[in-house]
């Protein structure tokens, strides 16, 4: 039986130092029926040249381009999603890394009909590649209401089933990945954790995760303007989010 295709979404902008490692971590997957769609957002360095060379090595790698710089990963990701042919959609940024068994160990968890999303633990590394020892852990299973209390799905670990959830596109808002997973789970179903480390997140100098105030404001906007929660419920969810964010920052 033909295995379903996993479409991997990778936005690309000026990542010449890291993109080859990111792409080769996909090429090294033990699950082989994938396509990697890289969308170059008008990089001014050699990033696109590097990906083009790798695409000549492996026909499963596809390189697309935006017409003009978009200033965020939202448009490149949406272009990639629009062109995705796979039943499953996963995300990997051009400076992060997957471990080889990620897809192989995640896909069997979709056998449960209620599982729309599968995600995993991950680690962090410094800009120079130095790996931190702590593991970023998260609950075994979550639904929409639990996800409102804080995003526990590391975007570089998440993968979802379009047959169950439909194909979703990102909104041009802050913390767009959080909104994305909320919308997938809003109509029911679960996100299930492998309880294993399957990816490594790179902390670059401009990582959003380093700007805590901005992320807090984004999350408040999500509660009130996008998810349209009441003020008391927004405060309730935000308190959970703040505590989780503090614990994650210490990891």
C-alpha positions in Angstrom: 0.0 0.0 0.0 1.3 3.5 -1.0 2.2 5.5 2.1 0.5 9.0 2.4 2.7 12.0 1.4 3.8 14.4 4.1 4.2 18.0 2.8 6.8 19.9 4.8 6.5 23.7 4.8 9.7 25.8 5.0 9.8 29.6 4.6 13.2 30.9 3.7 14.8 34.3 4.2 18.6 34.9 4.6 19.4 31.6 6.3 22.5 30.6 4.4 24.3 29.6 7.6 21.6 27.1 8.6 19.4 26.1 5.7 21.4 23.2 4.5 21.4 21.6 7.9 17.6 22.1 8.1 17.0 20.6 4.7 19.3 17.6 5.2 17.5 16.8 8.4 14.5 16.3 6.2 16.5 14.3 3.7 17.6 12.1 6.6 14.1 11.1 7.7 13.5 7.4 8.1 10.0 7.9 6.6 10.7 8.7 3.0 7.4 9.6 1.3 7.6 13.4 1.8 7.9 16.5 -0.2 9.7 19.6 1.1 8.3 22.9 -0.2 10.7 25.8 0.4 9.5 29.3 -0.4 12.2 31.8 -0.7 11.0 35.3 0.5 13.5 37.3 -1.7 16.6 36.4 0.2 19.6 38.6 -0.4 22.2 36.0 0.5 22.9 32.6 -1.0 20.1 30.8 0.7 18.1 30.1 -2.5 21.2 28.9 -4.3 21.9 26.4 -1.5 18.4 25.0 -1.7 18.4 24.9 -5.4 21.6 22.8 -5.3 20.0 20.4 -2.8 16.8 20.2 -4.9 19.0 18.9 -7.7 20.2 16.1 -5.4 16.6 15.2 -4.4 13.6 15.7 -6.6 11.3 15.7 -3.5 12.6 19.2 -2.7 10.7 22.1 -4.4 11.9 25.7 -4.4 9.4 28.5 -4.9 9.7 32.2 -4.7 7.7 35.2 -3.5 7.4 38.2 -5.9 8.5 40.6 -3.3 9.7 40.5 0.3 6.7 39.8 2.7 8.5 40.6 6.0 7.1 37.5 7.8 6.9 33.8 7.3 3.1 33.9 6.9 2.9 34.4 3.1 5.7 32.0 2.3 4.1 29.3 4.4 0.7 29.9 2.8 2.2 29.7 -0.7 3.7 26.3 0.3 0.5 25.1 1.8 -1.4 26.1 -1.4 1.1 23.9 -3.4 1.2 21.0 -0.9 0.0 17.7 -2.3 0.3 15.6 0.9 -2.4 14.4 3.2 -0.3 15.5 6.1 1.3 19.0 6.6 4.2 19.7 8.8 6.4 22.7 9.5 10.1 23.3 9.7 11.9 26.7 9.7 15.1 27.1 7.8 17.2 27.4 10.9 15.8 24.5 12.9 16.4 20.7 12.7 14.4 17.5 12.8 15.7 14.2 14.3 15.6 11.3 11.8 12.7 9.3 13.3 10.3 12.3 13.6 7.9 11.4 10.9 8.1 7.7 11.2 7.2 7.9 14.9 4.5 10.5 14.6 2.4 9.1 11.8 1.1 6.0 13.5 -0.6 8.2 16.2 -3.0 9.4 13.5 -4.7 5.9 13.5 -7.0 7.2 16.2 -9.9 8.9 14.4 -10.0 11.8 16.9 -6.4 12.7 16.4 -6.0 15.7 14.1 -2.5 16.9 15.2 0.6 15.1 16.4 3.4 17.0 18.1 6.5 16.2 20.1 9.0 17.4 22.7 12.0 19.4 21.4 15.2 20.9 22.6 16.8 24.3 22.1 20.2 25.2 20.7 22.1 28.5 20.7 22.8 30.3 17.5 26.2 28.6 17.2 24.6 25.2 17.4 25.4 24.5 21.1 22.6 22.2 22.3 20.9 22.9 25.6 20.4 19.9 27.8 16.8 20.7 28.9 13.8 19.1 27.1 10.8 21.3 26.3 8.0 19.1 27.4 4.2 19.4 27.0 1.0 17.4 27.8 0.3 14.0 26.4 -3.0 15.1 24.8 -4.8 18.5 24.4 -8.0 19.8 22.9 -9.1 23.3 22.0 -10.0 24.4 25.5 -6.7 23.2 26.9 -4.7 24.8 24.1 -6.4 28.2 24.9 -4.4 28.1 28.2 -1.1 28.4 26.3 0.5 27.1 23.1 2.2 23.8 23.9 2.6 22.7 20.3 6.1 23.6 19.1 5.5 24.6 15.5 8.6 22.7 14.3 7.2 19.5 15.8 3.6 19.8 14.7 2.0 17.8 11.9 -1.7 17.6 11.0 -4.0 15.4 8.9 -5.8 17.4 6.2 -8.3 14.6 5.7 -9.6 15.1 9.2 -9.1 18.8 9.6 -9.1 20.2 6.1 -6.3 22.4 4.7 -5.7 25.5 6.8 -3.9 28.7 6.0 -2.1 31.1 8.4 -3.5 34.5 9.3 -1.2 37.6 9.1 -1.2 38.1 12.9 1.4 37.9 15.7 1.9 34.3 16.9 0.3 33.0 13.8 1.3 29.4 14.5 -0.7 29.4 17.8 -3.8 30.7 15.9 -3.2 28.0 13.3 -3.3 25.1 15.8 -6.3 26.7 17.6 -8.3 26.8 14.4 -7.5 23.2 13.6 -8.8 22.0 16.9 -11.7 24.5 17.3 -14.2 22.1 15.8 -13.2 19.2 17.9 -10.5 16.5 17.9 -7.2 16.2 19.7 -3.5 16.9 19.4 -1.4 14.0 20.7 2.2 14.1 21.9 4.7 11.4 21.0 6.4 12.2 24.4 9.8 12.0 22.6 12.3 14.7 21.4 11.9 15.0 17.6 13.3 18.4 16.8 15.8 21.1 17.8 14.8 24.8 17.8 17.6 27.4 17.2 17.6 30.6 19.3 18.8 33.3 16.9 19.3 36.9 17.9 16.0 37.9 16.3 14.0 34.9 17.7 10.5 36.0 18.6 10.7 33.9 21.7 13.3 36.4 23.1 10.8 39.3 23.1 8.4 38.2 25.9 6.4 41.4 26.0 5.6 41.3 22.3 4.4 37.7 22.6 2.2 38.5 25.6 0.5 41.3 23.6 0.0 38.9 20.7 -1.6 36.3 22.9 -4.0 38.8 24.5 -5.0 39.9 21.0 -5.7 36.3 20.0 -7.9 35.7 23.0 -10.0 38.9 22.6 -10.0 39.7 18.9 -9.5 36.4 17.1 -11.0 33.8 19.4 -13.4 36.4 20.8 -13.3 35.2 24.3 -15.0 37.1 27.1 -12.9 39.4 29.2 -13.0 37.1 32.3 -12.2 34.0 30.3 -9.4 35.8 28.5 -7.9 36.7 31.8 -8.3 33.2 33.1 -6.5 31.7 30.0 -3.9 34.4 30.0 -2.9 33.5 33.6 -2.2 29.9 32.5 -0.3 31.2 29.5 1.9 33.4 31.6 2.9 30.7 34.0 3.7 28.3 31.2 5.6 30.9 29.3 7.7 31.6 32.4 8.5 27.9 32.9 9.4 27.5 29.2 11.7 30.6 29.3 13.7 28.9 32.0 14.2 25.8 29.9 
